[in-house]
Amino acid sequence: MANLSKEERIQYDEALKRYRDYKNTIDYAEERGIKKGFEQGIEKGLKQGMKQGKEQGMKQGLKQGHNEGLRQTALNMKTMQLPLEVIMQAGGVK
């Protein structure tokens, strides 16, 4: 660098500036792309998680509702003083 003429030094500095500008532009674009990809991934993951959670919740709710219905029916039949064998058969217990 010390051996460069004034004109060569100017050309070198300009080339170095162009390189740094280009590198900063690429780094910024990469950073922005990573951030955008991360945000999209989070959004997609949340949607998928919500969908799966809703499906599991519905299945669990239906199962609990069915079990509660059977329990309530058995209690009603017991209140009616029906034989235990009849109650078990009505509930699907053999």
mmCIF file of the C-alpha atoms, coordinates in Angstrom:
data_MODEL
# 
_entry.id   MODEL 
# 
loop_
_atom_site.group_PDB 
_atom_site.id 
_atom_site.type_symbol 
_atom_site.label_atom_id 
_atom_site.label_alt_id 
_atom_site.label_comp_id 
_atom_site.label_asym_id 
_atom_site.label_entity_id 
_atom_site.label_seq_id 
_atom_site.pdbx_PDB_ins_code 
_atom_site.Cartn_x 
_atom_site.Cartn_y 
_atom_site.Cartn_z 
_atom_site.occupancy 
_atom_site.B_iso_or_equiv 
_atom_site.pdbx_formal_charge 
_atom_site.auth_seq_id 
_atom_site.auth_comp_id 
_atom_site.auth_asym_id 
_atom_site.auth_atom_id 
_atom_site.pdbx_PDB_model_num 
ATOM 1  C CA . MET A 1 1  ? 0.000   0.000   0.000  1.00 0.00 ? 1  MET A CA 1 
ATOM 2  C CA . ALA A 1 2  ? 2.837   2.353   0.770  1.00 0.00 ? 2  ALA A CA 1 
ATOM 3  C CA . ASN A 1 3  ? 4.174   1.847   -2.762 1.00 0.00 ? 3  ASN A CA 1 
ATOM 4  C CA . LEU A 1 4  ? 0.918   2.918   -4.479 1.00 0.00 ? 4  LEU A CA 1 
ATOM 5  C CA . SER A 1 5  ? 0.738   6.153   -6.330 1.00 0.00 ? 5  SER A CA 1 
ATOM 6  C CA . LYS A 1 6  ? -1.923  8.686   -5.382 1.00 0.00 ? 6  LYS A CA 1 
ATOM 7  C CA . GLU A 1 7  ? -4.105  7.591   -8.353 1.00 0.00 ? 7  GLU A CA 1 
ATOM 8  C CA . GLU A 1 8  ? -3.653  3.892   -7.523 1.00 0.00 ? 8  GLU A CA 1 
ATOM 9  C CA . ARG A 1 9  ? -4.511  4.593   -3.880 1.00 0.00 ? 9  ARG A CA 1 
ATOM 10 C CA . ILE A 1 10 ? -7.738  6.348   -4.935 1.00 0.00 ? 10 ILE A CA 1 
ATOM 11 C CA . GLN A 1 11 ? -8.663  3.421   -7.189 1.00 0.00 ? 11 GLN A CA 1 
ATOM 12 C CA . TYR A 1 12 ? -7.877  0.968   -4.383 1.00 0.00 ? 12 TYR A CA 1 
ATOM 13 C CA . ASP A 1 13 ? -10.007 2.900   -1.858 1.00 0.00 ? 13 ASP A CA 1 
ATOM 14 C CA . GLU A 1 14 ? -12.913 3.074   -4.336 1.00 0.00 ? 14 GLU A CA 1 
ATOM 15 C CA . ALA A 1 15 ? -12.697 -0.655  -5.037 1.00 0.00 ? 15 ALA A CA 1 
ATOM 16 C CA . LEU A 1 16 ? -12.559 -1.381  -1.312 1.00 0.00 ? 16 LEU A CA 1 
ATOM 17 C CA . LYS A 1 17 ? -15.619 0.846   -0.729 1.00 0.00 ? 17 LYS A CA 1 
ATOM 18 C CA . ARG A 1 18 ? -17.560 -0.939  -3.495 1.00 0.00 ? 18 ARG A CA 1 
ATOM 19 C CA . TYR A 1 19 ? -16.620 -4.308  -1.994 1.00 0.00 ? 19 TYR A CA 1 
ATOM 20 C CA . ARG A 1 20 ? -17.697 -3.263  1.512  1.00 0.00 ? 20 ARG A CA 1 
ATOM 21 C CA . ASP A 1 21 ? -20.972 -1.794  0.214  1.00 0.00 ? 21 ASP A CA 1 
ATOM 22 C CA . TYR A 1 22 ? -21.673 -4.993  -1.707 1.00 0.00 ? 22 TYR A CA 1 
ATOM 23 C CA . LYS A 1 23 ? -20.829 -7.180  1.305  1.00 0.00 ? 23 LYS A CA 1 
ATOM 24 C CA . ASN A 1 24 ? -23.041 -5.072  3.594  1.00 0.00 ? 24 ASN A CA 1 
ATOM 25 C CA . THR A 1 25 ? -25.902 -5.350  1.091  1.00 0.00 ? 25 THR A CA 1 
ATOM 26 C CA . ILE A 1 26 ? -25.537 -9.131  0.936  1.00 0.00 ? 26 ILE A CA 1 
ATOM 27 C CA . ASP A 1 27 ? -25.237 -9.448  4.718  1.00 0.00 ? 27 ASP A CA 1 
ATOM 28 C CA . TYR A 1 28 ? -28.347 -7.315  5.232  1.00 0.00 ? 28 TYR A CA 1 
ATOM 29 C CA . ALA A 1 29 ? -30.333 -9.303  2.665  1.00 0.00 ? 29 ALA A CA 1 
ATOM 30 C CA . GLU A 1 30 ? -29.247 -12.564 4.286  1.00 0.00 ? 30 GLU A CA 1 
ATOM 31 C CA . GLU A 1 31 ? -30.175 -11.311 7.747  1.00 0.00 ? 31 GLU A CA 1 
ATOM 32 C CA . ARG A 1 32 ? -33.562 -10.143 6.488  1.00 0.00 ? 32 ARG A CA 1 
ATOM 33 C CA . GLY A 1 33 ? -34.168 -13.451 4.718  1.00 0.00 ? 33 GLY A CA 1 
ATOM 34 C CA . ILE A 1 34 ? -33.328 -15.440 7.827  1.00 0.00 ? 34 ILE A CA 1 
ATOM 35 C CA . LYS A 1 35 ? -35.629 -13.273 9.938  1.00 0.00 ? 35 LYS A CA 1 
ATOM 36 C CA . LYS A 1 36 ? -38.476 -13.567 7.444  1.00 0.00 ? 36 LYS A CA 1 
ATOM 37 C CA . GLY A 1 37 ? -38.005 -17.334 7.175  1.00 0.00 ? 37 GLY A CA 1 
ATOM 38 C CA . PHE A 1 38 ? -37.991 -17.661 10.955 1.00 0.00 ? 38 PHE A CA 1 
ATOM 39 C CA . GLU A 1 39 ? -41.190 -15.615 11.268 1.00 0.00 ? 39 GLU A CA 1 
ATOM 40 C CA . GLN A 1 40 ? -42.903 -17.668 8.572  1.00 0.00 ? 40 GLN A CA 1 
ATOM 41 C CA . GLY A 1 41 ? -41.783 -20.874 10.257 1.00 0.00 ? 41 GLY A CA 1 
ATOM 42 C CA . ILE A 1 42 ? -43.174 -19.743 13.605 1.00 0.00 ? 42 ILE A CA 1 
ATOM 43 C CA . GLU A 1 43 ? -46.487 -18.765 12.002 1.00 0.00 ? 43 GLU A CA 1 
ATOM 44 C CA . LYS A 1 44 ? -46.771 -22.064 10.148 1.00 0.00 ? 44 LYS A CA 1 
ATOM 45 C CA . GLY A 1 45 ? -45.845 -24.005 13.281 1.00 0.00 ? 45 GLY A CA 1 
ATOM 46 C CA . LEU A 1 46 ? -48.452 -22.189 15.350 1.00 0.00 ? 46 LEU A CA 1 
ATOM 47 C CA . LYS A 1 47 ? -51.159 -22.843 12.764 1.00 0.00 ? 47 LYS A CA 1 
ATOM 48 C CA . GLN A 1 48 ? -50.240 -26.510 12.582 1.00 0.00 ? 48 GLN A CA 1 
ATOM 49 C CA . GLY A 1 49 ? -50.089 -26.774 16.376 1.00 0.00 ? 49 GLY A CA 1 
ATOM 50 C CA . MET A 1 50 ? -53.459 -25.085 16.756 1.00 0.00 ? 50 MET A CA 1 
ATOM 51 C CA . LYS A 1 51 ? -54.998 -27.448 14.199 1.00 0.00 ? 51 LYS A CA 1 
ATOM 52 C CA . GLN A 1 52 ? -53.565 -30.522 15.900 1.00 0.00 ? 52 GLN A CA 1 
ATOM 53 C CA . GLY A 1 53 ? -54.560 -29.235 19.327 1.00 0.00 ? 53 GLY A CA 1 
ATOM 54 C CA . LYS A 1 54 ? -58.098 -28.582 18.158 1.00 0.00 ? 54 LYS A CA 1 
ATOM 55 C CA . GLU A 1 55 ? -58.375 -32.066 16.643 1.00 0.00 ? 55 GLU A CA 1 
ATOM 56 C CA . GLN A 1 56 ? -57.035 -33.707 19.793 1.00 0.00 ? 56 GLN A CA 1 
ATOM 57 C CA . GLY A 1 57 ? -59.310 -31.581 21.955 1.00 0.00 ? 57 GLY A CA 1 
ATOM 58 C CA . MET A 1 58 ? -62.358 -32.572 19.912 1.00 0.00 ? 58 MET A CA 1 
ATOM 59 C CA . LYS A 1 59 ? -61.486 -36.277 20.145 1.00 0.00 ? 59 LYS A CA 1 
ATOM 60 C CA . GLN A 1 60 ? -60.882 -36.026 23.877 1.00 0.00 ? 60 GLN A CA 1 
ATOM 61 C CA . GLY A 1 61 ? -64.078 -34.028 24.378 1.00 0.00 ? 61 GLY A CA 1 
ATOM 62 C CA . LEU A 1 62 ? -66.153 -36.551 22.438 1.00 0.00 ? 62 LEU A CA 1 
ATOM 63 C CA . LYS A 1 63 ? -64.660 -39.420 24.407 1.00 0.00 ? 63 LYS A CA 1 
ATOM 64 C CA . GLN A 1 64 ? -65.301 -37.668 27.734 1.00 0.00 ? 64 GLN A CA 1 
ATOM 65 C CA . GLY A 1 65 ? -68.841 -36.800 26.653 1.00 0.00 ? 65 GLY A CA 1 
ATOM 66 C CA . HIS A 1 66 ? -69.518 -40.398 25.671 1.00 0.00 ? 66 HIS A CA 1 
ATOM 67 C CA . ASN A 1 67 ? -68.136 -41.682 28.981 1.00 0.00 ? 67 ASN A CA 1 
ATOM 68 C CA . GLU A 1 68 ? -70.147 -39.123 30.940 1.00 0.00 ? 68 GLU A CA 1 
ATOM 69 C CA . GLY A 1 69 ? -73.282 -40.140 29.038 1.00 0.00 ? 69 GLY A CA 1 
ATOM 70 C CA . LEU A 1 70 ? -72.715 -43.789 29.875 1.00 0.00 ? 70 LEU A CA 1 
ATOM 71 C CA . ARG A 1 71 ? -72.072 -42.924 33.523 1.00 0.00 ? 71 ARG A CA 1 
ATOM 72 C CA . GLN A 1 72 ? -75.225 -40.810 33.734 1.00 0.00 ? 72 GLN A CA 1 
ATOM 73 C CA . THR A 1 73 ? -77.292 -43.535 32.073 1.00 0.00 ? 73 THR A CA 1 
ATOM 74 C CA . ALA A 1 74 ? -75.942 -46.119 34.526 1.00 0.00 ? 74 ALA A CA 1 
ATOM 75 C CA . LEU A 1 75 ? -76.797 -43.836 37.450 1.00 0.00 ? 75 LEU A CA 1 
ATOM 76 C CA . ASN A 1 76 ? -80.315 -43.312 36.113 1.00 0.00 ? 76 ASN A CA 1 
ATOM 77 C CA . MET A 1 77 ? -80.760 -47.054 35.696 1.00 0.00 ? 77 MET A CA 1 
ATOM 78 C CA . LYS A 1 78 ? -79.493 -47.635 39.236 1.00 0.00 ? 78 LYS A CA 1 
ATOM 79 C CA . THR A 1 79 ? -81.957 -45.023 40.509 1.00 0.00 ? 79 THR A CA 1 
ATOM 80 C CA . MET A 1 80 ? -84.670 -46.987 38.696 1.00 0.00 ? 80 MET A CA 1 
ATOM 81 C CA . GLN A 1 81 ? -83.436 -50.003 40.724 1.00 0.00 ? 81 GLN A CA 1 
ATOM 82 C CA . LEU A 1 82 ? -82.683 -52.082 37.649 1.00 0.00 ? 82 LEU A CA 1 
ATOM 83 C CA . PRO A 1 83 ? -80.536 -55.161 38.216 1.00 0.00 ? 83 PRO A CA 1 
ATOM 84 C CA . LEU A 1 84 ? -76.757 -54.653 37.992 1.00 0.00 ? 84 LEU A CA 1 
ATOM 85 C CA . GLU A 1 85 ? -76.555 -57.195 35.141 1.00 0.00 ? 85 GLU A CA 1 
ATOM 86 C CA . VAL A 1 86 ? -78.977 -55.120 33.048 1.00 0.00 ? 86 VAL A CA 1 
ATOM 87 C CA . ILE A 1 87 ? -77.051 -51.915 33.797 1.00 0.00 ? 87 ILE A CA 1 
ATOM 88 C CA . MET A 1 88 ? -73.738 -53.536 32.845 1.00 0.00 ? 88 MET A CA 1 
ATOM 89 C CA . GLN A 1 89 ? -75.201 -54.957 29.635 1.00 0.00 ? 89 GLN A CA 1 
ATOM 90 C CA . ALA A 1 90 ? -76.679 -51.559 28.688 1.00 0.00 ? 90 ALA A CA 1 
ATOM 91 C CA . GLY A 1 91 ? -73.300 -49.931 29.289 1.00 0.00 ? 91 GLY A CA 1 
ATOM 92 C CA . GLY A 1 92 ? -71.459 -52.476 27.161 1.00 0.00 ? 92 GLY A CA 1 
ATOM 93 C CA . VAL A 1 93 ? -69.801 -54.200 30.116 1.00 0.00 ? 93 VAL A CA 1 
ATOM 94 C CA . LYS A 1 94 ? -70.119 -57.971 29.949 1.00 0.00 ? 94 LYS A CA 1 
# 
